[in-house]
Amino acid sequence: MSSPSRTRALMAELRRSLGEDDPMPPRIEPLRIPDPPIRVFPKPRPRSRYADEAAAHTTALVGIGRVGTRYATPVVLQFQAELAVAHAAVAAELPDGWADEHGLLPLRSRVGDHREFLLRPDLGRRLDADSLERLRSTATKGVDVQPILADGLSAVACMGSGLALLEHLTAECTQRGWTVGTPLCAKFARVWLEDEIGQEVGCKVAVILLGERPGLGTGDGLSAYMVHQPAIGKTDSDRNMISNIHARGITPPDAARRLALLAGSMLEQGTSGVSLDLSPLVAELGDAGGVGLREPQVREPLVFVGDDDGGPE
C-alpha cells in the first residue's frame, strides 16, 4: 500500500491540530433571527396649520401629510381615482350626430380620428373642407359675438356643462343688445380653430368654449378663449381666457357673465389679449380681477376607506 501524498499528510495534520479529524466540515447552527413585531404603526404626520388653512381655498392636494415615509392610504386611493377620471375624460369622444341632436351646426377639424387629434394639434386648428363649406353657406355673418362650443381635450365637459355655458353666454350677450352668431359645435377642435371660424363669419369677437386639459378629479372642466377681430395668424397674446368652469369651480352662469364683461371691453377698446385694459373690471370680475383668496373650495372625495367601526373615514 502506497503512502499518502505530502499534500494529504499536511491536510490531515492540519485537521488534527484544529481538533477535527473528520474530513466533513463541522455543522453550523443557523442564526436565530428574532420575529418582527406583530404590528407596526408609524406615527401619522398631519399637515401643518398653514397648509390646512391654504387647502380650504383650493381643490389641489396641499399638505397631505404622511404616515411613516409614505402617503396615507386614503390619499393614494383618492389620487388614483382622480387620475382615472382625468384619463377617462381625455379618452372620451364627442359622438357623431350629437351637435345635430342639440340644435347646433356641426363642424369638424381636419383631424381624422381621436388618436390623430391627440398627436397632431395643428390639424385641430383648421376646418375640413365639408365643414368650411357648411359654415360659409349656413352661418350668420357679421355678428358682434360668435360663440363656438367644442370638445377640446374633454368631450365630457362639452356634453356636460358646455351646453349650459353656451346658453347663458348667448343670453348675456343678447341682453346687452349684441348680435350673436349661429350656435356651432366643433369636433376634434383646438383653441385656434376660433380664428378661422371667426374670420369666415366676420364677427367682432369669437369665443370658443371647449373642454380643458383634465386635472385630478376635474375631467369636466371647460375653458373659454376670446379674441377680437379673429383671423388666421392670431397668437395666444391676442386672447383672453377663463378656465376652471364647472360646478365646483366657476359655474356656467358666473362664467357667462364674466365672458360678457370681457366681450364688452373688447368691443369698446377694439382689442383683446395683452393690450386689453381690464382695470375698470376688477370690481365686477371678482377674484378673477384681484389678488385675494378664493372662496373656500370643497374637494369631492371619490374613495372612502372604512375605519375600525366599519364606517367611512
C-alpha positions in Angstrom: 0.0 0.0 0.0 1.4 3.3 -1.1 1.9 6.1 1.5 -0.3 9.2 1.3 1.0 12.2 -0.7 2.7 15.0 1.0 -0.4 17.3 0.5 -2.8 14.8 2.0 -0.5 14.3 5.0 -0.3 18.1 5.6 -4.1 18.4 5.4 -4.6 15.5 7.9 -2.1 17.1 10.3 -4.0 20.5 9.9 -7.3 18.9 10.8 -5.9 17.1 13.8 -4.3 20.4 15.0 -7.7 22.1 14.7 -9.3 19.3 16.8 -11.4 17.8 13.9 -10.1 14.8 12.1 -13.4 14.3 10.2 -13.0 15.3 6.5 -16.5 16.8 6.5 -16.7 20.4 7.8 -18.3 21.0 11.2 -22.1 21.6 11.3 -23.0 25.3 11.6 -26.2 26.0 13.5 -28.4 28.7 11.8 -28.6 32.1 13.4 -31.7 32.8 15.4 -33.4 35.8 13.9 -36.0 37.3 16.2 -39.5 37.6 15.0 -40.7 41.1 14.0 -43.3 42.9 16.0 -46.8 41.7 15.2 -47.9 45.2 14.2 -46.1 48.3 13.3 -48.0 51.6 13.3 -45.9 54.5 12.0 -46.8 57.8 13.6 -49.1 59.8 11.3 -47.7 63.3 10.5 -50.7 65.6 9.7 -50.3 68.7 7.6 -49.3 71.9 9.1 -51.7 74.6 10.2 -50.6 76.8 7.3 -51.3 74.0 4.8 -54.6 73.3 6.5 -55.7 76.9 6.0 -54.4 77.1 2.4 -56.2 73.9 1.5 -59.6 75.5 2.3 -59.2 77.8 -0.7 -58.2 75.3 -3.4 -59.2 71.8 -4.6 -55.5 71.0 -5.1 -53.7 68.4 -2.9 -52.0 70.7 -0.4 -50.1 69.5 2.7 -51.5 65.9 2.5 -49.3 64.7 5.4 -47.7 61.3 5.7 -47.6 58.0 7.6 -44.0 57.0 8.2 -42.3 57.6 4.8 -45.4 57.2 2.7 -48.7 58.8 1.9 -51.7 57.7 3.8 -53.9 55.1 2.1 -56.9 57.3 1.6 -54.7 59.9 -0.1 -53.2 57.3 -2.5 -56.6 55.9 -3.4 -58.1 59.4 -3.9 -55.2 60.3 -6.2 -55.6 57.1 -8.3 -59.4 57.7 -8.6 -58.9 61.3 -9.7 -56.3 60.2 -12.2 -58.7 57.7 -13.6 -61.3 60.4 -14.0 -58.8 62.5 -16.0 -57.8 59.6 -18.2 -61.4 58.8 -19.0 -62.1 62.5 -19.9 -59.2 62.6 -22.4 -60.2 59.3 -23.9 -63.9 60.3 -24.4 -65.0 61.3 -27.9 -67.9 63.5 -29.0 -70.4 61.2 -30.7 -71.3 61.9 -34.3 -74.7 63.5 -34.5 -74.5 65.0 -31.0 -74.4 68.5 -32.4 -77.5 68.0 -34.6 -79.4 66.5 -31.7 -78.9 69.7 -29.7 -79.7 72.2 -32.4 -76.0 73.1 -33.2 -74.4 73.5 -36.5 -71.9 70.5 -36.7 -68.3 71.3 -37.7 -65.2 69.3 -37.7 -61.5 70.0 -37.9 -59.0 68.3 -40.3 -58.3 65.6 -37.8 -59.2 62.0 -38.9 -59.7 60.3 -35.6 -59.2 60.7 -31.9 -55.6 59.3 -31.8 -54.6 61.8 -34.5 -56.3 64.6 -32.6 -54.0 63.9 -29.6 -50.9 63.7 -31.7 -51.5 66.5 -34.2 -52.7 69.7 -32.6 -52.0 71.6 -35.8 -54.8 69.7 -37.6 -57.3 70.6 -34.9 -56.8 74.3 -35.7 -58.4 74.3 -39.2 -61.7 73.1 -40.5 -62.0 70.3 -43.0 -63.4 71.1 -46.5 -67.0 70.0 -45.8 -67.3 72.0 -42.6 -65.8 75.1 -44.2 -68.4 74.9 -46.9 -71.2 74.3 -44.4 -70.1 77.3 -42.3 -70.0 79.6 -45.3 -73.4 78.6 -46.6 -75.3 78.3 -43.3 -73.9 80.6 -40.5 -75.0 84.1 -39.9 -72.4 86.7 -40.9 -71.2 90.0 -39.5 -72.3 89.4 -35.9 -70.9 91.0 -32.7 -70.1 87.8 -30.9 -69.7 84.3 -32.3 -69.8 81.5 -29.6 -68.3 78.1 -30.5 -68.9 75.0 -28.4 -66.1 72.4 -28.9 -64.8 69.2 -27.4 -61.2 70.1 -26.9 -59.5 67.7 -24.5 -62.6 66.8 -22.7 -65.7 65.8 -24.6 -67.2 65.0 -21.2 -67.1 68.7 -20.3 -68.5 69.7 -23.7 -71.5 67.4 -23.4 -72.0 68.3 -19.7 -71.8 72.0 -18.7 -70.9 73.1 -22.2 -74.5 73.5 -23.4 -75.4 75.4 -20.2 -72.4 77.8 -20.7 -73.4 78.4 -24.3 -77.0 79.2 -23.4 -76.0 81.5 -20.6 -73.4 83.3 -22.7 -75.9 83.8 -25.6 -78.4 85.2 -23.1 -75.9 87.6 -21.5 -74.8 88.9 -24.9 -78.4 89.3 -26.2 -79.4 91.2 -23.1 -76.6 93.7 -23.8 -78.0 94.3 -27.3 -75.3 92.5 -29.2 -75.9 90.2 -32.2 -74.9 86.6 -31.6 -73.9 84.2 -34.3 -75.3 80.8 -35.2 -74.7 78.3 -32.4 -71.9 75.9 -33.5 -70.2 72.8 -32.2 -66.8 71.7 -33.5 -65.4 68.2 -33.1 -61.7 67.5 -32.6 -61.1 71.2 -32.0 -58.2 73.2 -30.7 -58.3 76.7 -29.4 -57.0 78.4 -32.6 -59.9 77.0 -34.6 -61.9 80.0 -33.5 -59.6 82.2 -35.7 -60.8 80.5 -38.9 -64.4 80.3 -37.9 -64.5 83.9 -36.7 -62.7 85.1 -39.9 -65.2 83.2 -42.1 -68.3 84.7 -40.4 -66.8 88.1 -40.0 -67.6 88.5 -36.3 -66.1 91.1 -34.0 -65.4 88.8 -31.1 -65.1 85.0 -31.2 -65.5 82.9 -28.1 -64.6 79.1 -28.1 -65.9 77.1 -25.2 -64.0 73.8 -25.0 -63.1 71.1 -22.7 -59.8 71.9 -20.9 -57.0 69.6 -20.3 -58.2 67.5 -17.4 -56.6 67.7 -14.0 -57.0 65.5 -11.0 -60.7 65.0 -10.5 -61.7 67.8 -12.9 -62.4 65.9 -16.1 -65.5 68.1 -16.6 -63.8 71.5 -16.7 -64.3 74.0 -19.5 -62.1 76.8 -20.7 -63.3 79.9 -22.7 -60.9 81.7 -25.1 -61.8 85.0 -26.6 -60.2 87.0 -29.4 -61.1 90.3 -31.0 -61.3 90.5 -34.8 -60.4 86.8 -35.2 -58.3 85.9 -38.2 -55.9 83.1 -39.1 -52.5 84.0 -37.7 -53.6 85.4 -34.3 -51.5 84.3 -31.4 -52.1 83.5 -27.8 -51.1 87.0 -26.8 -54.2 88.2 -28.7 -56.5 86.1 -26.5 -58.2 86.4 -23.1 -59.4 83.3 -21.3 -61.3 82.0 -18.3 -60.7 78.4 -17.1 -61.9 76.1 -14.4 -65.5 76.4 -15.5 -67.6 73.6 -13.9 -70.0 73.0 -11.0 -67.2 73.0 -8.4 -65.2 76.0 -9.9 -66.6 78.9 -11.8 -70.2 78.0 -12.5 -71.6 78.4 -16.1 -73.8 81.4 -15.2 -71.0 83.2 -13.5 -68.5 82.4 -16.3 -71.0 83.7 -18.9 -71.4 87.0 -17.0 -67.6 87.4 -16.9 -67.2 86.5 -20.5 -69.8 89.1 -21.5 -67.9 91.7 -19.5 -64.7 90.8 -21.4 -66.5 90.9 -24.7 -67.9 94.4 -23.8 -64.4 95.7 -23.1 -63.1 94.2 -26.4 -65.9 95.8 -28.4 -65.3 99.2 -26.6 -61.5 99.2 -26.8 -61.2 97.4 -30.2 -58.6 95.0 -29.0 -58.0 91.8 -26.9 -55.2 89.9 -25.2 -52.3 91.7 -23.5 -53.3 95.1 -24.9 -56.8 94.9 -23.3 -57.1 97.1 -20.2 -59.0 95.2 -17.6 -58.5 97.6 -14.7 -62.1 99.0 -15.0 -63.5 95.5 -14.5 -61.7 94.5 -11.3 -64.7 95.1 -9.1 -67.1 93.2 -11.5 -64.8 90.3 -12.2 -64.4 89.5 -8.5 -61.5 87.2 -7.7 -60.5 87.0 -11.4 -59.5 90.7 -11.2 -58.0 90.7 -7.8 -55.2 89.1 -5.7 -57.1 87.9 -2.7 -58.0 84.4 -1.5 -60.7 82.4 -3.3 -63.9 81.4 -1.5 -63.4 78.1 0.4 -63.5 75.1 -2.0 -64.5 71.6 -1.2 -62.6 68.7 -2.7 -65.1 65.9 -3.6 -64.0 62.6 -2.1 -64.1 59.8 -4.7 -62.9 57.0 -2.4 -63.9 56.1 1.2 -61.7 53.9 3.4 -63.5 52.0 6.2 -62.4 52.6 9.8 -62.5 50.1 12.7 -66.2 50.8 13.1 -67.0 49.9 9.5 -67.9 53.4 8.6 -66.3 55.8 6.1 -63.4 57.9 7.4 
